[in-house]
Amino acid sequence: MSSPIDRLLDTVEWRELPLPTGETELYATHEGELAFSDDVRLRCYVLSDGTRVFDAGDVERLFGEPQQGF
């Protein structure tokens, strides 16, 4: 059974990225965008080991600074 995040990422239209030359570390093979609304979007990537990740800057902007009292 897949997780809710996996089900969301299954809806992303992935675009293949050019393969880097001589790369031995993890690298992005595909990129896409998960749109929650017109103004809430997260860039996401598939890494060479199959892991799907979100762009850290987009996640920071989505959640913003923690609010006082939480």
N, C-alpha and C positions, 0 to 999 in steps of 0.2 A: 504494500500500500504506500502510495506516495504522500509526501507532506503537503500542506497547503502552499508553501513557498514553491515546491517543485511543480505543483499544478499551475501556479501563476507563471512560472518560468517556461512551462510547456507551451504557453500562448504567445511567447515572444517570437517575432520574425527575426531569425538569426541571419547575419551576413558574415560570410567567410572572410577572414583577414589573410593577407599575404603571410606566408611562413617566413620567419626570420632565418638568416643563414648562420650556420654554426652554433645555434642556440642549444645549450644543454640544460638550462634552468627552465622552470615553468614559463609559459608565454600564452598569450591569448590567441586562440584559433578562430573565434567568432565573437561578434559584438551584436548587441541588440538594445532595445529600449522597452522597459515595462512602464506603460502609461496607466496611471490610476485616474487621472483626469487631464484636461487640457494643460493645466499648469503644474501638475505633479507627475514627474517622470523620473525614472531611475535608469541610468545606463547600466548595462550588465554585460558580462563577458563569459565565454566558455574557455577554460584553461586547457592546456595540452594534456592534462591528466583527466579531463572530463568534468572537473569541478566547475560549478557555475557560481559567479561572484557578482556583487554589486559594486559600482564605483563608490569609493569611500567618501569623496567630496559630495556626491549626490545624497548619500545617506546622512551625512552631517547637516546638509541644508534641509533635508526633510524633517529631521528631528530637532534641529536647532539647539540652542543652549538650554540646559536644564532650567526649569522654572523654580523659583524660591518656594519652599514649603512642600515640595514633592519628595 
